[in-house]
Amino acid sequence: MPLLPEALRFAENPATSADQLRRACDLLALDSSGTPSEVRARLLTHLKTLDAAEPVVCLNPNVRPAEET
């Protein structure tokens, strides 16, 4: 389980895609709607309320696109 600094780096990284940010919000039971900037801000706001010494839910950076059927 990553710690808060790693989760913050993930959320702040401009290379983190909108899909990754939305998945992270889903994993943390946060609203994942809105623009990528809004989703990133919502995620960062939430993460900054957490205790830095506690593990954070793993924010999976390897989101794969949905397969078309």
N, CA, C, O and CB atoms as a CASP TS submission, in Angstrom:
PFRMAT TS
TARGET T0000
AUTHOR 0000-0000-0000
METHOD Language model
MODEL 1
PARENT N/A
ATOM      1  N   MET     1       0.855  -1.172   0.000  1.00  0.00           N
ATOM      2  CA  MET     1       0.000   0.000   0.000  1.00  0.00           C
ATOM      3  C   MET     1       0.901   1.236   0.000  1.00  0.00           C
ATOM      4  O   MET     1       1.811   1.339   0.823  1.00  0.00           O
ATOM      5  CB  MET     1      -0.973  -0.003   1.231  1.00  0.00           C
ATOM      6  N   PRO     2       0.657   2.161  -0.907  1.00  0.00           N
ATOM      7  CA  PRO     2       1.486   3.364  -0.936  1.00  0.00           C
ATOM      8  C   PRO     2       1.153   4.291   0.231  1.00  0.00           C
ATOM      9  O   PRO     2       0.061   4.242   0.797  1.00  0.00           O
ATOM     10  CB  PRO     2       1.303   4.104  -2.265  1.00  0.00           C
ATOM     11  N   LEU     3       2.119   5.129   0.570  1.00  0.00           N
ATOM     12  CA  LEU     3       1.879   6.145   1.584  1.00  0.00           C
ATOM     13  C   LEU     3       1.408   7.422   0.894  1.00  0.00           C
ATOM     14  O   LEU     3       1.427   7.523  -0.333  1.00  0.00           O
ATOM     15  CB  LEU     3       3.159   6.405   2.433  1.00  0.00           C
ATOM     16  N   LEU     4       0.995   8.376   1.685  1.00  0.00           N
ATOM     17  CA  LEU     4       0.424   9.609   1.164  1.00  0.00           C
ATOM     18  C   LEU     4       1.351  10.348   0.194  1.00  0.00           C
ATOM     19  O   LEU     4       0.868  10.799  -0.844  1.00  0.00           O
ATOM     20  CB  LEU     4       0.071  10.514   2.304  1.00  0.00           C
ATOM     21  N   PRO     5       2.654  10.499   0.469  1.00  0.00           N
ATOM     22  CA  PRO     5       3.495  11.221  -0.501  1.00  0.00           C
ATOM     23  C   PRO     5       3.462  10.606  -1.903  1.00  0.00           C
ATOM     24  O   PRO     5       3.468  11.332  -2.897  1.00  0.00           O
ATOM     25  CB  PRO     5       4.928  11.258  -0.006  1.00  0.00           C
ATOM     26  N   GLU     6       3.429   9.293  -1.987  1.00  0.00           N
ATOM     27  CA  GLU     6       3.364   8.629  -3.289  1.00  0.00           C
ATOM     28  C   GLU     6       2.015   8.892  -3.966  1.00  0.00           C
ATOM     29  O   GLU     6       1.963   9.131  -5.173  1.00  0.00           O
ATOM     30  CB  GLU     6       3.596   7.111  -3.131  1.00  0.00           C
ATOM     31  N   ALA     7       0.940   8.849  -3.202  1.00  0.00           N
ATOM     32  CA  ALA     7      -0.384   9.124  -3.748  1.00  0.00           C
ATOM     33  C   ALA     7      -0.477  10.570  -4.239  1.00  0.00           C
ATOM     34  O   ALA     7      -1.078  10.836  -5.279  1.00  0.00           O
ATOM     35  CB  ALA     7      -1.468   8.848  -2.693  1.00  0.00           C
ATOM     36  N   LEU     8       0.115  11.499  -3.496  1.00  0.00           N
ATOM     37  CA  LEU     8       0.114  12.896  -3.915  1.00  0.00           C
ATOM     38  C   LEU     8       0.918  13.083  -5.201  1.00  0.00           C
ATOM     39  O   LEU     8       0.494  13.816  -6.095  1.00  0.00           O
ATOM     40  CB  LEU     8       0.680  13.786  -2.804  1.00  0.00           C
ATOM     41  N   ARG     9       2.064  12.432  -5.301  1.00  0.00           N
ATOM     42  CA  ARG     9       2.864  12.522  -6.535  1.00  0.00           C
ATOM     43  C   ARG     9       2.056  12.014  -7.721  1.00  0.00           C
ATOM     44  O   ARG     9       2.074  12.622  -8.791  1.00  0.00           O
ATOM     45  CB  ARG     9       4.183  11.716  -6.400  1.00  0.00           C
ATOM     46  N   PHE    10       1.360  10.919  -7.540  1.00  0.00           N
ATOM     47  CA  PHE    10       0.519  10.355  -8.589  1.00  0.00           C
ATOM     48  C   PHE    10      -0.552  11.360  -9.012  1.00  0.00           C
ATOM     49  O   PHE    10      -0.746  11.594 -10.205  1.00  0.00           O
ATOM     50  CB  PHE    10      -0.133   9.043  -8.111  1.00  0.00           C
ATOM     51  N   ALA    11      -1.244  11.951  -8.045  1.00  0.00           N
ATOM     52  CA  ALA    11      -2.343  12.866  -8.344  1.00  0.00           C
ATOM     53  C   ALA    11      -1.842  14.188  -8.933  1.00  0.00           C
ATOM     54  O   ALA    11      -2.523  14.786  -9.766  1.00  0.00           O
ATOM     55  CB  ALA    11      -3.154  13.136  -7.080  1.00  0.00           C
ATOM     56  N   GLU    12      -0.680  14.643  -8.517  1.00  0.00           N
ATOM     57  CA  GLU    12      -0.133  15.920  -8.995  1.00  0.00           C
ATOM     58  C   GLU    12       0.582  15.796 -10.332  1.00  0.00           C
ATOM     59  O   GLU    12       0.768  16.798 -11.023  1.00  0.00           O
ATOM     60  CB  GLU    12       0.820  16.485  -7.973  1.00  0.00           C
ATOM     61  N   ASN    13       0.980  14.606 -10.706  1.00  0.00           N
ATOM     62  CA  ASN    13       1.771  14.391 -11.915  1.00  0.00           C
ATOM     63  C   ASN    13       0.946  14.742 -13.157  1.00  0.00           C
ATOM     64  O   ASN    13      -0.115  14.158 -13.374  1.00  0.00           O
ATOM     65  CB  ASN    13       2.263  12.926 -11.989  1.00  0.00           C
ATOM     66  N   PRO    14       1.424  15.694 -13.978  1.00  0.00           N
ATOM     67  CA  PRO    14       0.680  16.047 -15.180  1.00  0.00           C
ATOM     68  C   PRO    14       0.553  14.889 -16.166  1.00  0.00           C
ATOM     69  O   PRO    14      -0.320  14.915 -17.033  1.00  0.00           O
ATOM     70  CB  PRO    14       1.341  17.213 -15.859  1.00  0.00           C
ATOM     71  N   ALA    15       1.402  13.882 -16.049  1.00  0.00           N
ATOM     72  CA  ALA    15       1.329  12.724 -16.942  1.00  0.00           C
ATOM     73  C   ALA    15       0.234  11.736 -16.528  1.00  0.00           C
ATOM     74  O   ALA    15      -0.094  10.823 -17.286  1.00  0.00           O
ATOM     75  CB  ALA    15       2.674  12.013 -16.977  1.00  0.00           C
ATOM     76  N   THR    16      -0.325  11.912 -15.341  1.00  0.00           N
ATOM     77  CA  THR    16      -1.427  11.048 -14.911  1.00  0.00           C
ATOM     78  C   THR    16      -2.654  11.395 -15.747  1.00  0.00           C
ATOM     79  O   THR    16      -3.106  12.540 -15.766  1.00  0.00           O
ATOM     80  CB  THR    16      -1.723  11.213 -13.374  1.00  0.00           C
ATOM     81  N   SER    17      -3.177  10.400 -16.430  1.00  0.00           N
ATOM     82  CA  SER    17      -4.281  10.636 -17.363  1.00  0.00           C
ATOM     83  C   SER    17      -5.602  10.887 -16.639  1.00  0.00           C
ATOM     84  O   SER    17      -5.750  10.591 -15.453  1.00  0.00           O
ATOM     85  CB  SER    17      -4.429   9.450 -18.307  1.00  0.00           C
ATOM     86  N   ALA    18      -6.545  11.434 -17.379  1.00  0.00           N
ATOM     87  CA  ALA    18      -7.889  11.660 -16.836  1.00  0.00           C
ATOM     88  C   ALA    18      -8.518  10.339 -16.393  1.00  0.00           C
ATOM     89  O   ALA    18      -9.179  10.289 -15.356  1.00  0.00           O
ATOM     90  CB  ALA    18      -8.788  12.354 -17.885  1.00  0.00           C
ATOM     91  N   ASP    19      -8.319   9.265 -17.170  1.00  0.00           N
ATOM     92  CA  ASP    19      -8.858   7.954 -16.787  1.00  0.00           C
ATOM     93  C   ASP    19      -8.247   7.468 -15.478  1.00  0.00           C
ATOM     94  O   ASP    19      -8.944   6.897 -14.639  1.00  0.00           O
ATOM     95  CB  ASP    19      -8.602   6.924 -17.898  1.00  0.00           C
ATOM     96  N   GLN    20      -6.963   7.691 -15.304  1.00  0.00           N
ATOM     97  CA  GLN    20      -6.299   7.285 -14.064  1.00  0.00           C
ATOM     98  C   GLN    20      -6.839   8.087 -12.882  1.00  0.00           C
ATOM     99  O   GLN    20      -7.081   7.529 -11.811  1.00  0.00           O
ATOM    100  CB  GLN    20      -4.770   7.468 -14.183  1.00  0.00           C
ATOM    101  N   LEU    21      -7.025   9.375 -13.068  1.00  0.00           N
ATOM    102  CA  LEU    21      -7.566  10.215 -11.997  1.00  0.00           C
ATOM    103  C   LEU    21      -8.987   9.784 -11.644  1.00  0.00           C
ATOM    104  O   LEU    21      -9.345   9.710 -10.469  1.00  0.00           O
ATOM    105  CB  LEU    21      -7.548  11.701 -12.410  1.00  0.00           C
ATOM    106  N   ARG    22      -9.793   9.499 -12.667  1.00  0.00           N
ATOM    107  CA  ARG    22     -11.165   9.057 -12.416  1.00  0.00           C
ATOM    108  C   ARG    22     -11.187   7.717 -11.685  1.00  0.00           C
ATOM    109  O   ARG    22     -11.995   7.516 -10.778  1.00  0.00           O
ATOM    110  CB  ARG    22     -11.941   8.949 -13.733  1.00  0.00           C
ATOM    111  N   ARG    23     -10.305   6.804 -12.076  1.00  0.00           N
ATOM    112  CA  ARG    23     -10.229   5.496 -11.413  1.00  0.00           C
ATOM    113  C   ARG    23      -9.818   5.671  -9.957  1.00  0.00           C
ATOM    114  O   ARG    23     -10.361   5.006  -9.075  1.00  0.00           O
ATOM    115  CB  ARG    23      -9.230   4.565 -12.144  1.00  0.00           C
ATOM    116  N   ALA    24      -8.868   6.555  -9.703  1.00  0.00           N
ATOM    117  CA  ALA    24      -8.446   6.817  -8.326  1.00  0.00           C
ATOM    118  C   ALA    24      -9.615   7.349  -7.506  1.00  0.00           C
ATOM    119  O   ALA    24      -9.813   6.937  -6.363  1.00  0.00           O
ATOM    120  CB  ALA    24      -7.272   7.818  -8.298  1.00  0.00           C
ATOM    121  N   CYS    25     -10.385   8.257  -8.081  1.00  0.00           N
ATOM    122  CA  CYS    25     -11.560   8.772  -7.372  1.00  0.00           C
ATOM    123  C   CYS    25     -12.553   7.653  -7.093  1.00  0.00           C
ATOM    124  O   CYS    25     -13.106   7.566  -5.997  1.00  0.00           O
ATOM    125  CB  CYS    25     -12.238   9.889  -8.183  1.00  0.00           C
ATOM    126  N   ASP    26     -12.777   6.799  -8.081  1.00  0.00           N
ATOM    127  CA  ASP    26     -13.688   5.664  -7.881  1.00  0.00           C
ATOM    128  C   ASP    26     -13.208   4.780  -6.737  1.00  0.00           C
ATOM    129  O   ASP    26     -14.007   4.365  -5.897  1.00  0.00           O
ATOM    130  CB  ASP    26     -13.812   4.833  -9.172  1.00  0.00           C
ATOM    131  N   LEU    27     -11.913   4.490  -6.697  1.00  0.00           N
ATOM    132  CA  LEU    27     -11.352   3.639  -5.645  1.00  0.00           C
ATOM    133  C   LEU    27     -11.520   4.254  -4.256  1.00  0.00           C
ATOM    134  O   LEU    27     -11.641   3.545  -3.257  1.00  0.00           O
ATOM    135  CB  LEU    27      -9.876   3.381  -5.916  1.00  0.00           C
ATOM    136  N   LEU    28     -11.525   5.588  -4.215  1.00  0.00           N
ATOM    137  CA  LEU    28     -11.657   6.288  -2.940  1.00  0.00           C
ATOM    138  C   LEU    28     -13.100   6.722  -2.665  1.00  0.00           C
ATOM    139  O   LEU    28     -13.357   7.467  -1.719  1.00  0.00           O
ATOM    140  CB  LEU    28     -10.742   7.503  -2.919  1.00  0.00           C
ATOM    141  N   ALA    29     -14.037   6.255  -3.492  1.00  0.00           N
ATOM    142  CA  ALA    29     -15.462   6.581  -3.349  1.00  0.00           C
ATOM    143  C   ALA    29     -15.706   8.087  -3.448  1.00  0.00           C
ATOM    144  O   ALA    29     -16.537   8.642  -2.730  1.00  0.00           O
ATOM    145  CB  ALA    29     -15.995   6.055  -2.011  1.00  0.00           C
ATOM    146  N   LEU    30     -14.967   8.737  -4.350  1.00  0.00           N
ATOM    147  CA  LEU    30     -15.149  10.159  -4.614  1.00  0.00           C
ATOM    148  C   LEU    30     -15.871  10.329  -5.945  1.00  0.00           C
ATOM    149  O   LEU    30     -15.845   9.438  -6.795  1.00  0.00           O
ATOM    150  CB  LEU    30     -13.786  10.905  -4.626  1.00  0.00           C
ATOM    151  N   ASP    31     -16.509  11.466  -6.115  1.00  0.00           N
ATOM    152  CA  ASP    31     -17.163  11.790  -7.381  1.00  0.00           C
ATOM    153  C   ASP    31     -16.091  11.875  -8.462  1.00  0.00           C
ATOM    154  O   ASP    31     -15.109  12.600  -8.302  1.00  0.00           O
ATOM    155  CB  ASP    31     -17.971  13.131  -7.282  1.00  0.00           C
ATOM    156  N   SER    32     -16.267  11.149  -9.551  1.00  0.00           N
ATOM    157  CA  SER    32     -15.269  11.149 -10.623  1.00  0.00           C
ATOM    158  C   SER    32     -15.753  11.912 -11.851  1.00  0.00           C
ATOM    159  O   SER    32     -15.164  11.799 -12.926  1.00  0.00           O
ATOM    160  CB  SER    32     -14.918   9.720 -11.012  1.00  0.00           C
ATOM    161  N   SER    33     -16.826  12.689 -11.694  1.00  0.00           N
ATOM    162  CA  SER    33     -17.345  13.450 -12.828  1.00  0.00           C
ATOM    163  C   SER    33     -16.637  14.795 -12.941  1.00  0.00           C
ATOM    164  O   SER    33     -15.987  15.253 -12.001  1.00  0.00           O
ATOM    165  CB  SER    33     -18.862  13.657 -12.692  1.00  0.00           C
ATOM    166  N   GLY    34     -16.775  15.414 -14.101  1.00  0.00           N
ATOM    167  CA  GLY    34     -16.210  16.733 -14.319  1.00  0.00           C
ATOM    168  C   GLY    34     -15.008  16.692 -15.237  1.00  0.00           C
ATOM    169  O   GLY    34     -14.649  15.644 -15.774  1.00  0.00           O
ATOM    170  N   THR    35     -14.392  17.848 -15.408  1.00  0.00           N
ATOM    171  CA  THR    35     -13.203  17.948 -16.249  1.00  0.00           C
ATOM    172  C   THR    35     -12.023  17.300 -15.551  1.00  0.00           C
ATOM    173  O   THR    35     -12.055  17.117 -14.334  1.00  0.00           O
ATOM    174  CB  THR    35     -12.890  19.416 -16.587  1.00  0.00           C
ATOM    175  N   PRO    36     -10.975  16.948 -16.297  1.00  0.00           N
ATOM    176  CA  PRO    36      -9.789  16.390 -15.645  1.00  0.00           C
ATOM    177  C   PRO    36      -9.242  17.304 -14.539  1.00  0.00           C
ATOM    178  O   PRO    36      -8.795  16.819 -13.499  1.00  0.00           O
ATOM    179  CB  PRO    36      -8.704  16.135 -16.682  1.00  0.00           C
ATOM    180  N   SER    37      -9.277  18.604 -14.758  1.00  0.00           N
ATOM    181  CA  SER    37      -8.789  19.545 -13.726  1.00  0.00           C
ATOM    182  C   SER    37      -9.641  19.468 -12.464  1.00  0.00           C
ATOM    183  O   SER    37      -9.113  19.505 -11.353  1.00  0.00           O
ATOM    184  CB  SER    37      -8.788  20.992 -14.268  1.00  0.00           C
ATOM    185  N   GLU    38     -10.950  19.362 -12.634  1.00  0.00           N
ATOM    186  CA  GLU    38     -11.843  19.257 -11.477  1.00  0.00           C
ATOM    187  C   GLU    38     -11.626  17.947 -10.736  1.00  0.00           C
ATOM    188  O   GLU    38     -11.616  17.918  -9.505  1.00  0.00           O
ATOM    189  CB  GLU    38     -13.306  19.374 -11.915  1.00  0.00           C
ATOM    190  N   VAL    39     -11.452  16.868 -11.483  1.00  0.00           N
ATOM    191  CA  VAL    39     -11.241  15.555 -10.862  1.00  0.00           C
ATOM    192  C   VAL    39      -9.917  15.556 -10.099  1.00  0.00           C
ATOM    193  O   VAL    39      -9.846  15.069  -8.970  1.00  0.00           O
ATOM    194  CB  VAL    39     -11.253  14.423 -11.935  1.00  0.00           C
ATOM    195  N   ARG    40      -8.860  16.108 -10.722  1.00  0.00           N
ATOM    196  CA  ARG    40      -7.551  16.185 -10.057  1.00  0.00           C
ATOM    197  C   ARG    40      -7.658  17.004  -8.769  1.00  0.00           C
ATOM    198  O   ARG    40      -7.131  16.604  -7.730  1.00  0.00           O
ATOM    199  CB  ARG    40      -6.490  16.811 -11.005  1.00  0.00           C
ATOM    200  N   ALA    41      -8.338  18.147  -8.838  1.00  0.00           N
ATOM    201  CA  ALA    41      -8.481  19.005  -7.660  1.00  0.00           C
ATOM    202  C   ALA    41      -9.246  18.290  -6.550  1.00  0.00           C
ATOM    203  O   ALA    41      -8.880  18.386  -5.379  1.00  0.00           O
ATOM    204  CB  ALA    41      -9.196  20.312  -8.033  1.00  0.00           C
ATOM    205  N   ARG    42     -10.304  17.575  -6.919  1.00  0.00           N
ATOM    206  CA  ARG    42     -11.105  16.840  -5.934  1.00  0.00           C
ATOM    207  C   ARG    42     -10.258  15.759  -5.268  1.00  0.00           C
ATOM    208  O   ARG    42     -10.308  15.582  -4.051  1.00  0.00           O
ATOM    209  CB  ARG    42     -12.353  16.209  -6.603  1.00  0.00           C
ATOM    210  N   LEU    43      -9.484  15.043  -6.073  1.00  0.00           N
ATOM    211  CA  LEU    43      -8.617  13.986  -5.542  1.00  0.00           C
ATOM    212  C   LEU    43      -7.567  14.570  -4.609  1.00  0.00           C
ATOM    213  O   LEU    43      -7.348  14.046  -3.517  1.00  0.00           O
ATOM    214  CB  LEU    43      -7.937  13.215  -6.689  1.00  0.00           C
ATOM    215  N   LEU    44      -6.917  15.646  -5.026  1.00  0.00           N
ATOM    216  CA  LEU    44      -5.893  16.274  -4.193  1.00  0.00           C
ATOM    217  C   LEU    44      -6.476  16.812  -2.892  1.00  0.00           C
ATOM    218  O   LEU    44      -5.867  16.671  -1.831  1.00  0.00           O
ATOM    219  CB  LEU    44      -5.211  17.399  -4.958  1.00  0.00           C
ATOM    220  N   THR    45      -7.646  17.425  -2.969  1.00  0.00           N
ATOM    221  CA  THR    45      -8.296  17.934  -1.759  1.00  0.00           C
ATOM    222  C   THR    45      -8.528  16.804  -0.769  1.00  0.00           C
ATOM    223  O   THR    45      -8.273  16.951   0.427  1.00  0.00           O
ATOM    224  CB  THR    45      -9.631  18.622  -2.104  1.00  0.00           C
ATOM    225  N   HIS    46      -9.010  15.680  -1.272  1.00  0.00           N
ATOM    226  CA  HIS    46      -9.248  14.527  -0.397  1.00  0.00           C
ATOM    227  C   HIS    46      -7.931  13.994   0.186  1.00  0.00           C
ATOM    228  O   HIS    46      -7.829  13.762   1.391  1.00  0.00           O
ATOM    229  CB  HIS    46      -9.975  13.409  -1.174  1.00  0.00           C
ATOM    230  N   LEU    47      -6.945  13.806  -0.665  1.00  0.00           N
ATOM    231  CA  LEU    47      -5.684  13.237  -0.198  1.00  0.00           C
ATOM    232  C   LEU    47      -5.039  14.108   0.877  1.00  0.00           C
ATOM    233  O   LEU    47      -4.426  13.590   1.811  1.00  0.00           O
ATOM    234  CB  LEU    47      -4.724  13.058  -1.367  1.00  0.00           C
ATOM    235  N   LYS    48      -5.172  15.417   0.750  1.00  0.00           N
ATOM    236  CA  LYS    48      -4.540  16.330   1.705  1.00  0.00           C
ATOM    237  C   LYS    48      -5.220  16.323   3.065  1.00  0.00           C
ATOM    238  O   LYS    48      -4.725  16.949   4.002  1.00  0.00           O
ATOM    239  CB  LYS    48      -4.541  17.733   1.153  1.00  0.00           C
ATOM    240  N   THR    49      -6.358  15.620   3.193  1.00  0.00           N
ATOM    241  CA  THR    49      -7.018  15.493   4.499  1.00  0.00           C
ATOM    242  C   THR    49      -6.557  14.245   5.244  1.00  0.00           C
ATOM    243  O   THR    49      -6.886  14.065   6.416  1.00  0.00           O
ATOM    244  CB  THR    49      -8.537  15.459   4.325  1.00  0.00           C
ATOM    245  N   LEU    50      -5.801  13.387   4.572  1.00  0.00           N
ATOM    246  CA  LEU    50      -5.398  12.104   5.159  1.00  0.00           C
ATOM    247  C   LEU    50      -4.143  12.234   6.009  1.00  0.00           C
ATOM    248  O   LEU    50      -3.347  13.156   5.828  1.00  0.00           O
ATOM    249  CB  LEU    50      -5.168  11.075   4.065  1.00  0.00           C
ATOM    250  N   ASP    51      -3.981  11.310   6.926  1.00  0.00           N
ATOM    251  CA  ASP    51      -2.810  11.239   7.789  1.00  0.00           C
ATOM    252  C   ASP    51      -1.621  10.738   6.978  1.00  0.00           C
ATOM    253  O   ASP    51      -1.688   9.671   6.368  1.00  0.00           O
ATOM    254  CB  ASP    51      -3.072  10.318   9.011  1.00  0.00           C
ATOM    255  N   ALA    52      -0.546  11.498   6.970  1.00  0.00           N
ATOM    256  CA  ALA    52       0.634  11.171   6.162  1.00  0.00           C
ATOM    257  C   ALA    52       1.294   9.851   6.573  1.00  0.00           C
ATOM    258  O   ALA    52       2.029   9.262   5.780  1.00  0.00           O
ATOM    259  CB  ALA    52       1.648  12.293   6.263  1.00  0.00           C
ATOM    260  N   ALA    53       1.048   9.387   7.774  1.00  0.00           N
ATOM    261  CA  ALA    53       1.680   8.152   8.243  1.00  0.00           C
ATOM    262  C   ALA    53       0.867   6.904   7.890  1.00  0.00           C
ATOM    263  O   ALA    53       1.362   5.785   8.029  1.00  0.00           O
ATOM    264  CB  ALA    53       1.883   8.217   9.744  1.00  0.00           C
ATOM    265  N   GLU    54      -0.350   7.084   7.443  1.00  0.00           N
ATOM    266  CA  GLU    54      -1.217   5.949   7.136  1.00  0.00           C
ATOM    267  C   GLU    54      -1.139   5.586   5.658  1.00  0.00           C
ATOM    268  O   GLU    54      -0.983   6.470   4.815  1.00  0.00           O
ATOM    269  CB  GLU    54      -2.664   6.262   7.526  1.00  0.00           C
ATOM    270  N   PRO    55      -1.245   4.304   5.330  1.00  0.00           N
ATOM    271  CA  PRO    55      -1.278   3.903   3.925  1.00  0.00           C
ATOM    272  C   PRO    55      -2.531   4.437   3.239  1.00  0.00           C
ATOM    273  O   PRO    55      -3.553   4.679   3.880  1.00  0.00           O
ATOM    274  CB  PRO    55      -1.216   2.374   3.800  1.00  0.00           C
ATOM    275  N   VAL    56      -2.432   4.613   1.938  1.00  0.00           N
ATOM    276  CA  VAL    56      -3.548   5.087   1.120  1.00  0.00           C
ATOM    277  C   VAL    56      -3.958   3.938   0.209  1.00  0.00           C
ATOM    278  O   VAL    56      -3.124   3.138  -0.212  1.00  0.00           O
ATOM    279  CB  VAL    56      -3.160   6.375   0.287  1.00  0.00           C
ATOM    280  N   VAL    57      -5.244   3.866  -0.088  1.00  0.00           N
ATOM    281  CA  VAL    57      -5.706   2.868  -1.054  1.00  0.00           C
ATOM    282  C   VAL    57      -4.827   2.964  -2.286  1.00  0.00           C
ATOM    283  O   VAL    57      -4.512   4.063  -2.742  1.00  0.00           O
ATOM    284  CB  VAL    57      -7.216   3.076  -1.423  1.00  0.00           C
ATOM    285  N   CYS    58      -4.432   1.834  -2.823  1.00  0.00           N
ATOM    286  CA  CYS    58      -3.579   1.825  -4.004  1.00  0.00           C
ATOM    287  C   CYS    58      -4.295   2.484  -5.175  1.00  0.00           C
ATOM    288  O   CYS    58      -5.361   2.032  -5.593  1.00  0.00           O
ATOM    289  CB  CYS    58      -3.168   0.388  -4.365  1.00  0.00           C
ATOM    290  N   LEU    59      -3.707   3.553  -5.702  1.00  0.00           N
ATOM    291  CA  LEU    59      -4.272   4.252  -6.846  1.00  0.00           C
ATOM    292  C   LEU    59      -3.633   3.655  -8.080  1.00  0.00           C
ATOM    293  O   LEU    59      -2.507   4.002  -8.437  1.00  0.00           O
ATOM    294  CB  LEU    59      -4.037   5.804  -6.765  1.00  0.00           C
ATOM    295  N   ASN    60      -4.346   2.764  -8.726  1.00  0.00           N
ATOM    296  CA  ASN    60      -3.793   1.977  -9.821  1.00  0.00           C
ATOM    297  C   ASN    60      -3.453   2.842 -11.030  1.00  0.00           C
ATOM    298  O   ASN    60      -4.355   3.331 -11.710  1.00  0.00           O
ATOM    299  CB  ASN    60      -4.770   0.891 -10.225  1.00  0.00           C
ATOM    300  N   PRO    61      -2.155   3.039 -11.310  1.00  0.00           N
ATOM    301  CA  PRO    61      -1.782   3.848 -12.474  1.00  0.00           C
ATOM    302  C   PRO    61      -1.863   3.094 -13.785  1.00  0.00           C
ATOM    303  O   PRO    61      -1.671   3.687 -14.847  1.00  0.00           O
ATOM    304  CB  PRO    61      -0.397   4.374 -12.301  1.00  0.00           C
ATOM    305  N   ASN    62      -2.142   1.809 -13.737  1.00  0.00           N
ATOM    306  CA  ASN    62      -2.169   0.989 -14.952  1.00  0.00           C
ATOM    307  C   ASN    62      -3.584   0.753 -15.442  1.00  0.00           C
ATOM    308  O   ASN    62      -3.963  -0.382 -15.734  1.00  0.00           O
ATOM    309  CB  ASN    62      -1.487  -0.344 -14.703  1.00  0.00           C
ATOM    310  N   VAL    63      -4.361   1.810 -15.534  1.00  0.00           N
ATOM    311  CA  VAL    63      -5.724   1.687 -16.030  1.00  0.00           C
ATOM    312  C   VAL    63      -5.670   1.307 -17.500  1.00  0.00           C
ATOM    313  O   VAL    63      -4.976   1.945 -18.292  1.00  0.00           O
ATOM    314  CB  VAL    63      -6.523   3.005 -15.822  1.00  0.00           C
ATOM    315  N   ARG    64      -6.390   0.289 -17.849  1.00  0.00           N
ATOM    316  CA  ARG    64      -6.441  -0.148 -19.240  1.00  0.00           C
ATOM    317  C   ARG    64      -7.758   0.296 -19.846  1.00  0.00           C
ATOM    318  O   ARG    64      -8.790   0.266 -19.174  1.00  0.00           O
ATOM    319  CB  ARG    64      -6.271  -1.686 -19.354  1.00  0.00           C
ATOM    320  N   PRO    65      -7.739   0.706 -21.099  1.00  0.00           N
ATOM    321  CA  PRO    65      -8.996   1.099 -21.731  1.00  0.00           C
ATOM    322  C   PRO    65      -9.960  -0.080 -21.806  1.00  0.00           C
ATOM    323  O   PRO    65      -9.548  -1.233 -21.930  1.00  0.00           O
ATOM    324  CB  PRO    65      -8.738   1.660 -23.133  1.00  0.00           C
ATOM    325  N   ALA    66     -11.236   0.232 -21.728  1.00  0.00           N
ATOM    326  CA  ALA    66     -12.249  -0.826 -21.822  1.00  0.00           C
ATOM    327  C   ALA    66     -12.181  -1.472 -23.192  1.00  0.00           C
ATOM    328  O   ALA    66     -11.988  -0.794 -24.201  1.00  0.00           O
ATOM    329  CB  ALA    66     -13.670  -0.266 -21.558  1.00  0.00           C
ATOM    330  N   GLU    67     -12.338  -2.776 -23.222  1.00  0.00           N
ATOM    331  CA  GLU    67     -12.328  -3.498 -24.497  1.00  0.00           C
ATOM    332  C   GLU    67     -13.653  -3.284 -25.204  1.00  0.00           C
ATOM    333  O   GLU    67     -14.719  -3.345 -24.590  1.00  0.00           O
ATOM    334  CB  GLU    67     -12.063  -5.012 -24.284  1.00  0.00           C
ATOM    335  N   GLU    68     -13.573  -3.034 -26.494  1.00  0.00           N
ATOM    336  CA  GLU    68     -14.803  -2.868 -27.260  1.00  0.00           C
ATOM    337  C   GLU    68     -15.373  -4.232 -27.598  1.00  0.00           C
ATOM    338  O   GLU    68     -14.645  -5.169 -27.925  1.00  0.00           O
ATOM    339  CB  GLU    68     -14.552  -2.049 -28.546  1.00  0.00           C
ATOM    340  N   THR    69     -16.704  -4.323 -27.511  1.00  0.00           N
ATOM    341  CA  THR    69     -17.351  -5.608 -27.815  1.00  0.00           C
ATOM    342  C   THR    69     -18.207  -5.485 -29.038  1.00  0.00           C
ATOM    343  O   THR    69     -18.834  -6.460 -29.454  1.00  0.00           O
ATOM    344  CB  THR    69     -18.194  -6.095 -26.638  1.00  0.00           C
TER
END
